[in-house]
Amino acid sequence: FAVLMFMIFILELSAGISGYVLKKDAGDLIKSKMMTSMQSYNLTVHNNSVVWDHLQET
């Protein structure tokens, strides 16, 4: 049981470190994907319109 808990701890620690290191890259990726999806708002892709409408409501 202790070995399993240690492995989970190591995985959580590495995920936290990776998230901190890649924080800027993730923000840039989200921004570029949002800008790309905004260009197809109200076109043939209905999912983009639904997501953008929901974001604006909240």
KOLMITI-215561 format. One record per atom (N, C-alpha, C): residue number from 0; atom name; x, y, z. Coordinates in nm, 3 decimals, m for minus. Example, Ala and Ser with C-alpha at 12.3 -4.5 7.8 and 13.67 -1.06 7.14 Angstrom:
2
(0; 'N'; (1.319; m0.569; 0.780)) (0; 'CA'; (1.230; m0.450; 0.780)) (0; 'C'; (1.320; m0.330; 0.780)) (1; 'N'; (1.285; m0.225; 0.708)) (1; 'CA'; (1.367; m0.106; 0.714)) (1; 'C'; (1.290; 0.003; 0.787)) 
# end
This chain:
58
(0; 'N'; (0.083; m0.120; 0.000)) (0; 'CA'; (0.000; 0.000; 0.000)) (0; 'C'; (0.087; 0.126; 0.000)) (1; 'N'; (0.195; 0.123; 0.078)) (1; 'CA'; (0.284; 0.238; 0.086)) (1; 'C'; (0.350; 0.266; m0.048)) (2; 'N'; (0.385; 0.161; m0.119)) (2; 'CA'; (0.449; 0.179; m0.250)) (2; 'C'; (0.350; 0.244; m0.347)) (3; 'N'; (0.225; 0.200; m0.344)) (3; 'CA'; (0.123; 0.258; m0.430)) (3; 'C'; (0.101; 0.406; m0.397)) (4; 'N'; (0.094; 0.439; m0.270)) (4; 'CA'; (0.076; 0.578; m0.228)) (4; 'C'; (0.196; 0.663; m0.271)) (5; 'N'; (0.316; 0.608; m0.260)) (5; 'CA'; (0.436; 0.681; m0.302)) (5; 'C'; (0.434; 0.706; m0.453)) (6; 'N'; (0.391; 0.607; m0.530)) (6; 'CA'; (0.384; 0.624; m0.675)) (6; 'C'; (0.281; 0.731; m0.711)) (7; 'N'; (0.167; 0.731; m0.643)) (7; 'CA'; (0.066; 0.834; m0.669)) (7; 'C'; (0.119; 0.971; m0.633)) (8; 'N'; (0.191; 0.981; m0.523)) (8; 'CA'; (0.250; 1.108; m0.482)) (8; 'C'; (0.348; 1.158; m0.587)) (9; 'N'; (0.433; 1.071; m0.637)) (9; 'CA'; (0.531; 1.110; m0.739)) (9; 'C'; (0.460; 1.155; m0.867)) (10; 'N'; (0.355; 1.086; m0.906)) (10; 'CA'; (0.280; 1.125; m1.026)) (10; 'C'; (0.215; 1.261; m1.008)) (11; 'N'; (0.156; 1.286; m0.892)) (11; 'CA'; (0.094; 1.416; m0.867)) (11; 'C'; (0.198; 1.527; m0.863)) (12; 'N'; (0.311; 1.500; m0.803)) (12; 'CA'; (0.419; 1.599; m0.797)) (12; 'C'; (0.470; 1.632; m0.937)) (13; 'N'; (0.490; 1.530; m1.019)) (13; 'CA'; (0.539; 1.556; m1.155)) (13; 'C'; (0.434; 1.627; m1.239)) (14; 'N'; (0.306; 1.597; m1.218)) (14; 'CA'; (0.201; 1.668; m1.292)) (14; 'C'; (0.197; 1.815; m1.251)) (15; 'N'; (0.214; 1.843; m1.123)) (15; 'CA'; (0.215; 1.981; m1.076)) (15; 'C'; (0.333; 2.059; m1.130)) (16; 'N'; (0.449; 1.999; m1.131)) (16; 'CA'; (0.569; 2.065; m1.184)) (16; 'C'; (0.553; 2.089; m1.334)) (17; 'N'; (0.502; 1.990; m1.405)) (17; 'CA'; (0.482; 2.005; m1.550)) (17; 'C'; (0.381; 2.115; m1.579)) (18; 'N'; (0.275; 2.121; m1.501)) (18; 'CA'; (0.175; 2.225; m1.520)) (18; 'C'; (0.232; 2.363; m1.497)) (19; 'N'; (0.316; 2.376; m1.396)) (19; 'CA'; (0.377; 2.506; m1.367)) (19; 'C'; (0.474; 2.547; m1.478)) (20; 'N'; (0.553; 2.454; m1.524)) (20; 'CA'; (0.653; 2.484; m1.627)) (20; 'C'; (0.586; 2.517; m1.760)) (21; 'N'; (0.479; 2.446; m1.793)) (21; 'CA'; (0.414; 2.464; m1.923)) (21; 'C'; (0.295; 2.559; m1.917)) (22; 'N'; (0.283; 2.637; m1.810)) (22; 'CA'; (0.169; 2.726; m1.793)) (22; 'C'; (0.156; 2.826; m1.907)) (23; 'N'; (0.265; 2.888; m1.946)) (23; 'CA'; (0.260; 2.988; m2.054)) (23; 'C'; (0.225; 2.922; m2.187)) (24; 'N'; (0.282; 2.806; m2.214)) (24; 'CA'; (0.251; 2.737; m2.339)) (24; 'C'; (0.103; 2.700; m2.346)) (25; 'N'; (0.048; 2.656; m2.234)) (25; 'CA'; (m0.094; 2.620; m2.233)) (25; 'C'; (m0.181; 2.743; m2.259)) (26; 'N'; (m0.147; 2.855; m2.199)) (26; 'CA'; (m0.222; 2.978; m2.222)) (26; 'C'; (m0.216; 3.023; m2.366)) (27; 'N'; (m0.099; 3.015; m2.425)) (27; 'CA'; (m0.084; 3.053; m2.566)) (27; 'C'; (m0.164; 2.959; m2.658)) (28; 'N'; (m0.162; 2.830; m2.626)) (28; 'CA'; (m0.236; 2.733; m2.707)) (28; 'C'; (m0.387; 2.759; m2.697)) (29; 'N'; (m0.436; 2.784; m2.577)) (29; 'CA'; (m0.579; 2.811; m2.559)) (29; 'C'; (m0.619; 2.937; m2.633)) (30; 'N'; (m0.536; 3.041; m2.623)) (30; 'CA'; (m0.568; 3.167; m2.691)) (30; 'C'; (m0.573; 3.148; m2.843)) (31; 'N'; (m0.477; 3.077; m2.899)) (31; 'CA'; (m0.476; 3.060; m3.045)) (31; 'C'; (m0.593; 2.974; m3.091)) (32; 'N'; (m0.628; 2.871; m3.015)) (32; 'CA'; (m0.741; 2.786; m3.053)) (32; 'C'; (m0.873; 2.862; m3.041)) (33; 'N'; (m0.885; 2.948; m2.940)) (33; 'CA'; (m1.007; 3.027; m2.926)) (33; 'C'; (m1.021; 3.126; m3.041)) (34; 'N'; (m0.911; 3.188; m3.081)) (34; 'CA'; (m0.916; 3.282; m3.193)) (34; 'C'; (m0.953; 3.209; m3.322)) (35; 'N'; (m0.901; 3.089; m3.341)) (35; 'CA'; (m0.933; 3.010; m3.460)) (35; 'C'; (m1.080; 2.971; m3.461)) (36; 'N'; (m1.131; 2.929; m3.346)) (36; 'CA'; (m1.271; 2.887; m3.342)) (36; 'C'; (m1.366; 3.005; m3.355)) (37; 'N'; (m1.323; 3.123; m3.313)) (37; 'CA'; (m1.409; 3.241; m3.326)) (37; 'C'; (m1.430; 3.278; m3.473)) (38; 'N'; (m1.332; 3.247; m3.557)) (38; 'CA'; (m1.345; 3.277; m3.699)) (38; 'C'; (m1.453; 3.191; m3.765)) (39; 'N'; (m1.484; 3.075; m3.707)) (39; 'CA'; (m1.588; 2.989; m3.765)) (39; 'C'; (m1.720; 3.001; m3.689)) (40; 'N'; (m1.736; 3.106; m3.611)) (40; 'CA'; (m1.862; 3.129; m3.539)) (40; 'C'; (m1.974; 3.157; m3.638)) (41; 'N'; (m2.086; 3.095; m3.618)) (41; 'CA'; (m2.206; 3.109; m3.702)) (41; 'C'; (m2.186; 3.061; m3.846)) (42; 'N'; (m2.091; 2.975; m3.868)) (42; 'CA'; (m2.075; 2.915; m4.000)) (42; 'C'; (m2.134; 2.775; m3.996)) (43; 'N'; (m2.074; 2.683; m4.064)) (43; 'CA'; (m2.129; 2.548; m4.071)) (43; 'C'; (m2.107; 2.468; m3.943)) (44; 'N'; (m2.009; 2.505; m3.863)) (44; 'CA'; (m1.978; 2.429; m3.741)) (44; 'C'; (m2.066; 2.482; m3.628)) (45; 'N'; (m2.167; 2.405; m3.591)) (45; 'CA'; (m2.263; 2.449; m3.490)) (45; 'C'; (m2.203; 2.445; m3.349)) (46; 'N'; (m2.112; 2.350; m3.322)) (46; 'CA'; (m2.054; 2.336; m3.188)) (46; 'C'; (m1.980; 2.462; m3.144)) (47; 'N'; (m1.910; 2.525; m3.235)) (47; 'CA'; (m1.838; 2.648; m3.200)) (47; 'C'; (m1.933; 2.756; m3.154)) (48; 'N'; (m2.044; 2.771; m3.222)) (48; 'CA'; (m2.142; 2.873; m3.184)) (48; 'C'; (m2.200; 2.845; m3.046)) (49; 'N'; (m2.229; 2.719; m3.018)) (49; 'CA'; (m2.287; 2.683; m2.888)) (49; 'C'; (m2.188; 2.712; m2.776)) (50; 'N'; (m2.063; 2.677; m2.795)) (50; 'CA'; (m1.962; 2.701; m2.692)) (50; 'C'; (m1.941; 2.849; m2.669)) (51; 'N'; (m1.929; 2.927; m2.774)) (51; 'CA'; (m1.909; 3.071; m2.758)) (51; 'C'; (m2.031; 3.137; m2.693)) (52; 'N'; (m2.151; 3.094; m2.730)) (52; 'CA'; (m2.271; 3.148; m2.667)) (52; 'C'; (m2.273; 3.117; m2.517)) (53; 'N'; (m2.235; 2.995; m2.483)) (53; 'CA'; (m2.232; 2.957; m2.341)) (53; 'C'; (m2.127; 3.038; m2.264)) (54; 'N'; (m2.011; 3.060; m2.325)) (54; 'CA'; (m1.907; 3.140; m2.259)) (54; 'C'; (m1.954; 3.283; m2.235)) (55; 'N'; (m2.028; 3.337; m2.327)) (55; 'CA'; (m2.073; 3.475; m2.313)) (55; 'C'; (m2.186; 3.487; m2.211)) (56; 'N'; (m2.262; 3.379; m2.190)) (56; 'CA'; (m2.369; 3.382; m2.091)) (56; 'C'; (m2.317; 3.377; m1.949)) (57; 'N'; (m2.202; 3.315; m1.929)) (57; 'CA'; (m2.151; 3.299; m1.792)) (57; 'C'; (m2.056; 3.407; m1.753)) 
# end
